[in-house]
Amino acid sequence: MNRWKTVAGVVLIFMLGGLIGGLTTGWVLKRRHPLFRKDPETRVAFIMKRLSDRLDLTEAQKPEVEAVVRQIDERVREHFRQQRAEMRRLLDRETEAIKPLLTPLQREKFALYRQQLEARRREREDPPASPKRKSRTIFTPQIKETGK
């Protein structure tokens, strides 16, 4: 019995380490790595530097390759925009199936929760101009029960 606890503890530690490592890597990449920046100019400049260094592009090739890289970047961004919109429609449609299962008070809380999620999504897509981001509010419904 004691051996199983030890094995389970070791497995749990490894799993938590993997989870924390994965989340940290994702966070760092999204905020620090030029490929994951929202600014297309930064992304294109990073890709062009890599291609130029690795392929020894001539000065004549650079503008032509850069035009193709910009075109690819625009197509990829457009694809992600379409996918994001489709995912939003899918989630909206599917979460509507939850509403009939809820009480009127729960529906109000659910609507408030969805509004908060939407506000956070908009903040992520269009962050404020200042370097400091607003702290995120954990879902705390402000609706008071009036009786059961």
TAUR-V650486 format. One record per pair of residues at least 24 apart in sequence whose C-alpha atoms are under 10 Angstrom apart, sorted by the first residue. I is the first residue (numbers start at 1). J is the second residue. Records with the same first field share a line. If there is no record, write none. Layout:
BEGIN
I->J, J
END
This chain:
BEGIN
38->77, 125, 126
40->70, 73, 74, 77
41->70, 73
43->69, 70, 73
44->69, 70, 72, 73
45->69, 70
105->143, 144, 145, 146
106->141, 143, 145
108->141, 142, 143
109->139, 140, 141, 142, 143, 144
110->141
111->141
112->139, 140, 141, 142, 143
113->138, 139, 140, 141
114->139
116->140, 141
END
